[in-house]
Amino acid sequence: MDTLKFSDLKFEEKELHVPSLQEVKEVLSGKLHNNFSHVSVDVVECPDLTQKPFSLAAPGLSGNPNILELGGAPYLLPLVQREKIYDIKNIVKSLNFSPALVIGAGAGPWPYAGVCCEGIFNMHFASDGTVKNNTHIATVNMENGSCVLGTVPNDETRCALLGNLFLSEGKEGSVLRVHCQTRQGPKDFIASIRTALAEHYGDKIVGLGGTFLLKSGRARQHVMTDFSETPIYTEEQLNAWLRFFDMEAPLIAVGTLVTDVTDLDLRVQHFHSFSDHGLGGHYHIDTTPETVEYLGYFNIGKKVMRLDRPEQTHMFGRD
């Protein structure tokens, strides 16, 4: 199935507030204790994220870091718009972004999978045109209801319907290291970071992207079943269509967060995970607060780029 051409799509961008990593470290160090008993936030030289457990397609998160949002939930709900298929490789080329590490969460390439699927995007485009694609997709086995986690061929660089992606040159450099254990508050790991930044920076919009490891514990995650043939209008109908799982660690998640929706109708947080034990999907929250442990590496986006923003929008289906 043909992908949409970049030149035919509406493209918008907005500069983000870019505090120093040290400043963000201080903000999070002071606020994450509201949600976790044990908190350590540091500015460090990024470890080689191509190594396990993270297995990213490039070693770092530095070099022109930005946030890219494709499409949106209105292209999935109430009924799917199947023609909304984007080629990340072509988008990166159109943005003159080279080299490029692209990681994040979205709807996977359903024409390849044959069904609706979760995309856990993780690909690197070298300046010489070489592609390293460590992307995973998650589907539901409709015979037994289990999660099926798979990989894609190196040349499968499509994203369907919606995507929340962190772009950088994939270079080593300074990053935020966030380590939290024992959740004592109601917020998930990403929401605790996002709301801490939102409370501190107010109308100055901050965006982060990166990866985190659910090192111990379990997490509530969902995987989309195949596209619904009947319209989905409510959260209740949506939750009945999704398949929810209690997935065990270790899980490796990738995605983005921003501190406000803004006039670009942004999704404020979106992370998908994969693993080496056949589980993956859309991260919601840990289900084992007493034993949970998170380790994340993040960088700050300079701007947010918005491609093919839906003209008619709604706010459900974004949790």
C-alpha positions in Angstrom: 0.0 0.0 0.0 1.3 3.4 -0.9 2.6 5.8 1.8 1.6 9.4 2.0 4.0 11.9 0.4 5.6 14.4 2.8 4.9 17.3 0.3 1.2 16.5 0.4 0.9 16.8 4.2 0.6 19.8 6.5 3.8 20.4 8.4 4.0 22.6 11.4 6.8 23.2 14.0 7.1 24.9 17.3 10.2 25.8 19.3 10.3 24.3 22.7 11.7 25.7 25.9 15.1 24.1 26.3 16.4 24.2 29.9 19.8 22.8 30.7 20.1 19.1 31.7 21.4 20.3 35.0 18.3 22.4 35.6 15.9 19.6 34.7 17.9 17.3 37.0 17.3 19.7 39.9 13.6 20.0 39.1 13.1 16.2 38.9 15.2 15.5 42.0 13.0 17.8 44.0 9.6 16.5 42.7 9.8 12.8 41.9 10.0 11.9 45.6 6.2 12.7 45.6 5.7 9.5 43.6 8.7 7.3 44.4 10.4 6.4 47.6 13.9 6.1 46.0 14.9 8.7 43.4 18.2 9.4 41.7 18.5 11.9 38.9 21.9 12.7 37.3 23.4 14.2 34.2 25.7 11.6 32.8 27.5 10.7 29.6 25.2 8.4 27.8 26.1 4.7 28.0 26.2 2.8 24.7 22.5 2.2 24.2 23.1 -0.3 21.4 24.0 -2.7 24.1 21.5 -4.9 26.0 19.1 -4.4 27.6 18.3 -1.2 25.6 19.3 -2.5 22.1 18.8 0.9 20.4 19.8 1.3 16.8 22.4 3.9 17.7 24.5 4.5 20.8 23.2 7.9 22.1 20.4 10.4 22.2 22.4 13.5 21.2 22.8 15.6 18.0 20.0 17.9 17.1 17.3 16.3 19.4 13.7 17.0 18.3 10.2 15.5 18.8 8.1 14.5 15.8 4.4 13.7 16.0 2.7 12.0 13.1 -1.1 11.9 12.6 -3.1 11.3 15.7 -5.7 9.2 17.4 -8.6 10.6 15.3 -7.2 8.6 12.4 -7.8 5.4 14.4 -11.0 6.3 16.2 -14.0 6.2 15.8 -13.1 4.3 12.6 -9.7 3.6 11.1 -8.5 5.6 8.1 -6.4 2.9 6.6 -4.8 5.2 4.0 -2.8 7.1 6.8 0.5 5.3 6.3 3.7 7.2 6.7 7.3 6.2 5.7 9.7 7.3 8.4 12.6 6.9 6.1 11.2 9.4 3.6 10.1 11.8 6.3 13.6 11.9 7.8 15.0 12.5 4.3 12.5 15.3 3.6 13.5 16.9 6.9 17.2 16.8 5.8 17.9 14.9 9.0 21.1 12.9 8.6 22.3 10.7 10.3 19.1 10.0 12.2 18.1 7.8 15.2 14.3 7.5 15.4 12.7 5.9 18.4 9.2 6.0 19.8 5.7 4.8 20.0 2.9 4.6 17.4 0.8 2.3 15.3 2.9 -0.2 13.5 2.8 -1.0 9.7 -0.5 -2.9 9.4 0.1 -3.7 5.7 3.2 -5.7 6.8 1.6 -7.3 9.8 -1.7 -8.0 8.1 -3.6 -6.6 11.2 -3.6 -3.6 13.4 -0.4 -3.5 15.5 1.6 -1.6 18.1 4.8 -0.1 16.7 7.9 0.1 18.9 10.1 2.2 16.6 13.8 1.9 16.8 15.8 2.7 13.6 18.9 4.5 12.5 19.5 6.0 9.1 23.2 6.6 8.3 24.4 9.4 6.1 25.4 6.8 3.4 21.8 5.5 3.2 22.4 2.4 5.4 19.4 1.5 7.6 19.6 -0.4 10.9 16.1 -1.3 11.9 15.5 -2.7 15.4 11.8 -1.9 15.4 9.4 -4.4 17.0 5.6 -4.8 16.5 3.1 -6.3 18.9 -0.2 -8.0 17.9 -2.8 -10.0 19.6 -3.3 -13.7 18.7 -7.1 -13.7 18.4 -7.2 -17.5 18.9 -5.9 -17.5 22.4 -5.7 -13.8 23.3 -1.9 -13.8 23.8 0.6 -11.1 22.9 2.8 -11.7 19.9 6.0 -9.7 19.7 7.9 -9.7 16.4 10.5 -7.7 14.4 10.3 -6.2 11.0 12.6 -6.4 7.9 15.3 -3.8 7.7 13.5 -2.0 4.9 10.1 -1.9 6.7 10.1 1.7 7.9 6.4 2.5 7.8 4.2 3.9 10.6 0.5 3.9 10.4 -2.1 6.4 11.7 -0.1 8.0 14.5 3.4 8.2 15.9 5.3 10.0 18.7 8.9 9.9 17.8 12.2 11.2 19.2 14.7 12.2 16.5 18.4 12.8 17.1 21.6 12.0 15.4 22.1 9.1 17.8 25.4 10.4 19.0 26.9 9.9 22.4 26.7 12.9 24.8 25.2 14.1 28.0 21.8 12.8 29.0 19.5 12.7 32.0 19.7 9.4 33.9 16.5 8.9 36.0 16.4 6.0 38.4 13.3 5.4 40.6 12.2 2.6 42.9 9.1 1.8 45.0 6.2 3.8 43.7 4.2 5.5 46.5 2.1 7.8 44.4 -0.6 7.3 41.8 1.3 8.4 38.7 3.2 6.2 36.3 6.9 6.8 35.7 6.5 9.0 32.6 3.6 11.0 34.0 5.6 11.7 37.2 8.4 13.2 35.1 6.0 15.1 32.8 3.9 16.6 35.5 6.9 17.6 37.5 8.2 19.6 34.5 4.8 21.0 33.8 4.4 22.3 37.3 7.8 23.9 37.3 7.8 25.4 33.8 4.1 26.3 33.4 3.4 27.8 29.9 7.0 27.2 28.8 6.6 23.9 26.9 9.3 21.3 27.5 9.7 18.0 25.6 11.7 14.9 26.4 12.4 11.7 24.5 14.4 8.6 25.2 14.2 5.1 26.6 13.6 3.5 30.0 14.0 0.0 31.4 11.4 -1.5 33.7 14.0 -3.4 35.6 11.8 -5.2 38.1 8.1 -5.6 38.7 5.3 -5.8 36.2 3.4 -3.3 34.1 -0.1 -2.8 32.8 0.2 -2.6 29.0 -2.2 -2.9 26.1 -2.0 -4.2 22.6 -4.5 -3.2 19.9 -6.6 -6.0 18.4 -7.5 -5.8 14.7 -9.3 -2.7 13.5 -12.8 -2.4 14.8 -15.6 -2.7 12.3 -18.0 -0.7 14.5 -17.3 2.9 15.5 -15.6 3.5 18.9 -16.9 6.6 20.6 -16.1 6.2 24.3 -13.3 5.2 26.6 -15.4 2.2 27.6 -15.8 1.0 24.0 -12.1 1.6 23.5 -11.0 -0.4 26.5 -13.3 -3.3 25.3 -11.5 -3.3 22.0 -8.0 -3.2 23.4 -6.4 -6.2 25.0 -4.8 -5.5 28.4 -1.9 -7.5 29.9 0.1 -7.6 33.1 3.6 -7.9 31.6 6.7 -8.8 33.6 10.0 -7.1 33.6 12.4 -6.6 32.0 10.7 -4.3 29.5 12.4 -1.6 27.4 10.3 1.3 26.4 10.8 4.2 23.9 8.8 7.3 23.4 8.3 11.0 24.1 6.6 13.4 26.5 5.7 17.1 26.3 4.3 19.2 29.1 1.2 20.5 27.2 -1.1 19.7 24.3 -0.4 23.2 22.8 -2.2 24.4 19.7 -0.6 21.6 17.7 -2.9 19.0 19.4 0.1 17.1 20.8 -0.1 13.8 22.7 1.5 14.6 26.0 3.1 11.2 26.6 3.4 7.9 24.6 5.8 5.1 25.3 5.8 1.5 23.9 7.9 -1.3 25.1 9.6 -4.5 23.8 11.4 -7.3 25.6 13.5 -10.4 25.0 10.8 -12.7 26.4 8.0 -12.1 23.8 6.1 -9.3 25.5 5.6 -5.7 24.5 3.0 -3.0 24.0 1.7 0.4 25.1 2.9 1.3 28.6 0.3 2.5 31.1 1.7 2.0 34.7 3.4 -0.5 36.8 1.2 -2.9 38.8 3.8 -3.8 41.5 4.5 -0.5 43.2 6.4 -2.0 46.1 8.9 -3.8 43.9 9.1 -1.7 40.8 12.4 -0.3 39.6 12.8 2.1 36.6 16.0 3.3 34.9 15.6 5.8 32.1 17.8 7.9 29.8 16.4 11.0 28.2 17.3 14.1 26.3 15.6 17.4 25.8 14.0 18.3 22.5 14.7 21.6 20.8 11.4 21.8 18.9 8.4 19.7 18.1 7.6 18.9 14.5 3.9 18.1 13.7 3.0 16.3 10.5 -0.5 15.7 9.2 -2.3 17.0 12.3 -6.0 15.9 12.2 -8.4 18.8 11.4 -11.1 17.3 13.6 -9.8 16.0 16.9 -10.9 14.4 20.2 -9.2 13.7 23.5 -10.0 10.0 24.1 -7.6 7.2 23.3 -4.5 9.0 24.4 -3.8 7.4 27.8 
